[in-house]
Amino acid sequence: MILTDDFVFLHPPKTGGTFVAAMLARLYPAGTQRVRARLGGTQPLGAPARQHVHKHAARHQIPASHAHLPVLATVRSPFEAYVSIYEFGEWRKGRANAELSRYDWDRVHHDYPSFPDLTFSQFCRVFAQVGYRLDTPDRSDLGWQTVRYAAQFAPAPAPDVTSSSHDIVTALTVGTRDVRFIHTENLNQELFERLGEVCVPEDRRRFILDAAKVLPTKGGRRPDQAWHAYYDEDLMAHVRLIDAAMLTRFPEYAELGR
């Protein structure tokens, strides 16, 4: 998460948060950038923007000093998010990826001997729906995007992959109710608008409208790799099932899979 004097920004993975962080660094600069801004006659909007805990930290980790502030966050279609995660490829590290330590890797390798050489469809069966875990039975009706958003935006105690479906769905709908979301597919315009909602002067944020994309330094898909080309009708239906709660909360994405 990023803390500012005016709001808190929460960054779900693979949603365009790298771009948002870069724009906030210009509005709330630190170090030499802050000195240069002042020398150039531009007064920083407040204290330097700073990362707190972890760039993907959850809402319940917001410090008390900032808990009263508005929350901004990015959101992406689960269909496109899974493609982004697939191409980014951290899952290919298998056992070496500490974030995947609770996976039943013996079972993964038994069912998919070619791992990490998985098709996108195979990837979704292992890493999109909740399954192949040591800490919970397979949950063929629950997707990771739903779990991730519920966990990231709920107050403590936040649900996790072992929580009931009811608790996860409730956390997703209630925990995100007052969040000002910025859609990945319209980052520049919506970041410009959301910052206006939290009283950032228009002349200070106008540069965002023409700012170039800011991408992670490794991994990801090329611009010519359209997300919908990864899906067939069956796989679309599968994601609609496992992330039904996510698509209900963000109905603007529901028709993408039809």
Backbone torsions as a table, in degrees:
resi	resn	phi	psi	omega
1	MET	NA	158.1	177.1
2	ILE	-120.2	129.2	179.8
3	LEU	-102.3	133.7	171.4
4	THR	-130.1	175.2	177.6
5	ASP	-72.0	-15.8	-172.1
6	ASP	-111.4	-21.6	-176.8
7	PHE	-167.9	172.8	173.8
8	VAL	-118.4	136.3	176.7
9	PHE	-109.4	124.2	175.2
10	LEU	-103.1	139.5	-169.5
11	HIS	-123.2	88.9	171.1
12	PRO	-64.1	143.4	-176.8
13	PRO	-60.4	145.3	174.2
14	LYS	58.7	44.9	179.9
15	THR	-129.1	11.7	-178.7
16	GLY	93.4	10.6	-177.7
17	GLY	-66.2	-23.7	177.4
18	THR	-63.4	-39.7	176.3
19	PHE	-63.6	-47.5	-178.9
20	VAL	-59.7	-44.3	-179.9
21	ALA	-59.8	-40.4	179.7
22	ALA	-65.2	-38.7	179.0
23	MET	-69.2	-39.5	179.6
24	LEU	-67.0	-32.3	177.8
25	ALA	-64.5	-28.3	177.0
26	ARG	-78.5	-34.4	-179.8
27	LEU	-78.8	-34.2	-178.6
28	TYR	-125.3	67.3	-171.2
29	PRO	-70.7	162.0	177.6
30	ALA	-130.2	163.0	172.4
31	GLY	57.9	-135.1	-176.2
32	THR	-65.0	-31.7	177.4
33	GLN	-62.3	-35.5	179.8
34	ARG	-68.7	-42.1	178.7
35	VAL	-63.4	-45.1	-178.9
36	ARG	-63.1	-38.9	179.3
37	ALA	-61.4	-45.2	-179.3
38	ARG	-66.8	-40.2	178.1
39	LEU	-64.4	-30.0	178.4
40	GLY	-84.8	4.0	177.2
41	GLY	87.5	11.3	179.5
42	THR	-107.4	118.8	179.9
43	GLN	-84.3	124.2	175.6
44	PRO	-54.6	148.6	-176.2
45	LEU	-68.7	-24.7	-178.7
46	GLY	-177.4	-160.0	177.5
47	ALA	-60.3	154.9	179.9
48	PRO	-56.3	139.1	173.0
49	ALA	-62.5	137.4	-178.6
50	ARG	-138.3	143.9	176.4
51	GLN	-78.1	138.2	-178.2
52	HIS	-121.9	127.9	178.4
53	VAL	68.9	-67.1	-175.8
54	HIS	-163.9	150.6	-176.4
55	LYS	-62.7	-24.2	178.3
56	HIS	-107.2	28.2	-177.4
57	ALA	-63.3	158.4	-174.4
58	ALA	-94.0	165.4	-177.7
59	ARG	-61.6	-36.5	-178.2
60	HIS	-70.1	-6.0	177.2
61	GLN	-96.1	0.8	176.2
62	ILE	-62.3	129.1	-178.2
63	PRO	-67.6	155.2	-178.2
64	ALA	-56.6	-31.7	-179.1
65	SER	-63.3	-20.8	-176.5
66	HIS	-121.3	4.1	-173.5
67	ALA	-66.0	-21.2	-179.0
68	HIS	-84.7	-7.8	-173.2
69	LEU	-84.3	156.0	175.0
70	PRO	-61.0	153.3	178.8
71	VAL	-113.6	126.6	172.6
72	LEU	-108.8	149.8	179.2
73	ALA	-158.9	159.1	176.2
74	THR	-98.6	152.8	178.2
75	VAL	-141.9	146.2	-178.6
76	ARG	-137.8	147.9	175.1
77	SER	-53.1	134.4	176.8
78	PRO	-60.4	-31.9	178.3
79	PHE	-60.1	-47.8	-178.9
80	GLU	-75.5	-33.3	-179.7
81	ALA	-61.3	-42.9	-179.9
82	TYR	-64.6	-36.9	176.8
83	VAL	-63.9	-42.6	179.7
84	SER	-62.4	-43.9	179.2
85	ILE	-64.5	-41.2	179.0
86	TYR	-59.1	-48.3	-176.9
87	GLU	-74.8	-30.5	177.9
88	PHE	-63.1	-38.4	164.7
89	GLY	83.9	9.7	179.1
90	GLU	-61.4	-28.6	179.9
91	TRP	-64.3	-23.0	-178.6
92	ARG	-65.5	-17.5	178.8
93	LYS	-71.1	-17.3	176.7
94	GLY	58.9	-127.4	-177.6
95	ARG	-58.9	-25.8	-177.5
96	ALA	-74.9	-11.0	178.3
97	ASN	-91.2	110.1	-175.5
98	ALA	-60.8	-29.6	-179.6
99	GLU	-69.5	-14.6	179.9
100	LEU	-109.5	24.0	-173.9
101	SER	-66.2	-20.6	-177.9
102	ARG	-93.6	10.0	175.5
103	TYR	-81.1	148.5	176.1
104	ASP	-86.3	85.8	-172.4
105	TRP	-69.6	-29.0	175.6
106	ASP	-61.2	-42.5	179.6
107	ARG	-69.3	-40.7	178.1
108	VAL	-57.8	-47.0	-177.9
109	HIS	-70.1	-30.1	177.3
110	HIS	-67.9	-44.6	-176.8
111	ASP	-78.9	-27.1	-178.5
112	TYR	-132.4	78.0	-176.4
113	PRO	-59.2	-21.1	-178.2
114	SER	-83.7	-3.2	-178.3
115	PHE	-51.2	134.6	11.1
116	PRO	-92.0	15.1	178.0
117	ASP	-82.8	82.7	-178.2
118	LEU	-112.3	142.9	168.4
119	THR	-70.3	166.9	178.7
120	PHE	-62.9	-38.5	178.5
121	SER	-61.6	-44.2	177.9
122	GLN	-64.1	-41.8	177.2
123	PHE	-55.6	-44.6	-178.4
124	CYS	-64.0	-35.6	179.8
125	ARG	-68.0	-29.3	-178.9
126	VAL	-92.5	-44.1	-168.1
127	PHE	-114.7	-11.2	177.9
128	ALA	-90.9	-51.1	174.2
129	GLN	-82.0	156.4	-179.7
130	VAL	-77.5	109.7	-179.2
131	GLY	-166.0	178.5	177.9
132	TYR	55.7	33.9	179.6
133	ARG	-109.2	154.2	175.4
134	LEU	-88.4	-17.1	-173.2
135	ASP	-102.9	0.5	177.9
136	THR	-159.7	149.7	174.8
137	PRO	-64.6	162.1	175.0
138	ASP	-57.3	137.3	179.9
139	ARG	-125.4	85.2	-171.3
140	SER	-69.9	-6.5	179.4
141	ASP	-107.6	13.4	-175.0
142	LEU	-133.1	128.7	-178.2
143	GLY	-105.8	156.2	-175.9
144	TRP	-68.0	-30.0	178.4
145	GLN	-66.6	-37.8	175.7
146	THR	-64.2	-46.7	-180.0
147	VAL	-63.1	-43.3	-176.0
148	ARG	-62.4	-47.3	-178.7
149	TYR	-67.8	-38.7	177.1
150	ALA	-60.9	-45.8	-178.0
151	ALA	-68.5	-35.9	-175.1
152	GLN	-77.2	-27.1	-173.3
153	PHE	-109.2	-6.7	-179.5
154	ALA	-80.2	148.5	170.8
155	PRO	-70.4	164.1	178.8
156	ALA	-68.3	142.1	-2.2
157	PRO	-82.0	126.6	-178.2
158	ALA	-77.0	146.6	177.4
159	PRO	-70.8	161.1	173.9
160	ASP	-136.4	-168.5	-173.5
161	VAL	-64.7	-19.7	-179.9
162	THR	-91.1	-5.6	-177.4
163	SER	-72.3	162.7	178.1
164	SER	-68.6	153.8	178.3
165	SER	-59.2	-37.6	179.2
166	HIS	-60.7	-45.6	-179.1
167	ASP	-66.0	-37.2	179.9
168	ILE	-67.6	-46.1	-179.3
169	VAL	-66.0	-41.0	178.2
170	THR	-61.7	-43.7	179.3
171	ALA	-62.5	-39.6	-179.7
172	LEU	-64.1	-45.5	-175.8
173	THR	-76.5	-41.9	-177.9
174	VAL	-78.9	-43.5	-175.8
175	GLY	-66.5	-22.6	-178.4
176	THR	-103.4	3.7	-171.4
177	ARG	-59.3	-39.9	-175.2
178	ASP	-103.8	11.3	-179.1
179	VAL	-82.6	137.7	177.1
180	ARG	-92.0	102.4	-173.2
181	PHE	-88.1	148.2	177.1
182	ILE	-120.3	116.3	-176.9
183	HIS	-77.5	133.3	-177.2
184	THR	-55.4	-38.4	-175.8
185	GLU	-74.6	-4.6	-179.9
186	ASN	-140.9	43.8	-170.3
187	LEU	-57.0	-52.9	-173.4
188	ASN	-59.1	-52.8	-175.9
189	GLN	-64.4	-45.6	-175.3
190	GLU	-74.4	-32.7	174.3
191	LEU	-64.9	-42.2	175.5
192	PHE	-55.7	-45.9	-177.9
193	GLU	-69.9	-43.8	-177.7
194	ARG	-65.5	-36.7	177.5
195	LEU	-65.6	-32.6	174.5
196	GLY	-64.3	-35.4	179.4
197	GLU	-66.5	-23.7	178.4
198	VAL	-106.1	24.4	167.0
199	CYS	74.2	24.8	170.9
200	VAL	-78.9	123.6	-176.5
201	PRO	-55.8	143.1	-176.2
202	GLU	-59.5	-41.5	-176.9
203	ASP	-66.4	-21.0	-179.4
204	ARG	-85.8	-23.5	-176.6
205	ARG	-107.3	-1.8	-174.8
206	ARG	-61.9	-30.1	-179.0
207	PHE	-59.4	-24.0	-177.1
208	ILE	-63.6	-32.0	-176.1
209	LEU	-60.9	-30.5	-177.8
210	ASP	-109.6	7.6	-177.3
211	ALA	-69.2	141.4	179.0
212	ALA	-75.1	160.0	177.2
213	LYS	-58.5	146.4	173.4
214	VAL	-121.3	112.6	-173.5
215	LEU	-108.1	156.4	173.8
216	PRO	-57.7	156.1	-174.6
217	THR	-76.6	-10.8	-179.5
218	LYS	-146.8	155.2	174.8
219	GLY	71.7	-171.4	179.5
220	GLY	94.9	171.6	-179.0
221	ARG	-104.3	158.6	179.3
222	ARG	-76.7	159.3	179.3
223	PRO	-58.6	-26.7	-178.0
224	ASP	-83.7	-2.2	180.0
225	GLN	-95.2	82.2	-178.1
226	ALA	-65.9	135.7	-173.5
227	TRP	-61.4	-37.3	-175.0
228	HIS	-68.7	-17.4	178.5
229	ALA	-70.8	-14.1	-179.1
230	TYR	-82.6	-12.9	-170.6
231	TYR	-110.4	147.0	162.1
232	ASP	-112.0	179.6	-175.5
233	GLU	-62.4	-38.7	-179.1
234	ASP	-64.7	-41.8	-178.5
235	LEU	-71.1	-35.9	174.1
236	MET	-58.8	-46.6	-179.8
237	ALA	-62.5	-36.1	179.4
238	HIS	-63.1	-45.6	179.6
239	VAL	-68.1	-37.4	175.9
240	ARG	-59.6	-34.7	179.1
241	LEU	-72.2	-53.0	-172.3
242	ILE	-72.5	-27.1	179.9
243	ASP	-114.7	35.0	179.1
244	ALA	-58.1	-40.3	-179.4
245	ALA	-65.6	-39.4	177.9
246	MET	-63.5	-41.8	-178.9
247	LEU	-72.8	-27.3	174.1
248	THR	-71.4	-41.6	178.3
249	ARG	-67.5	-35.2	179.9
250	PHE	-120.9	74.9	-174.0
251	PRO	-63.0	-17.5	177.6
252	GLU	-62.4	-18.3	179.2
253	TYR	-99.6	-10.0	-173.4
254	ALA	-64.2	-36.6	-176.9
255	GLU	-78.2	-10.9	-179.7
256	LEU	-64.2	-29.2	-176.4
257	GLY	-96.2	19.0	-178.2
258	ARG	-119.5	NA	NA
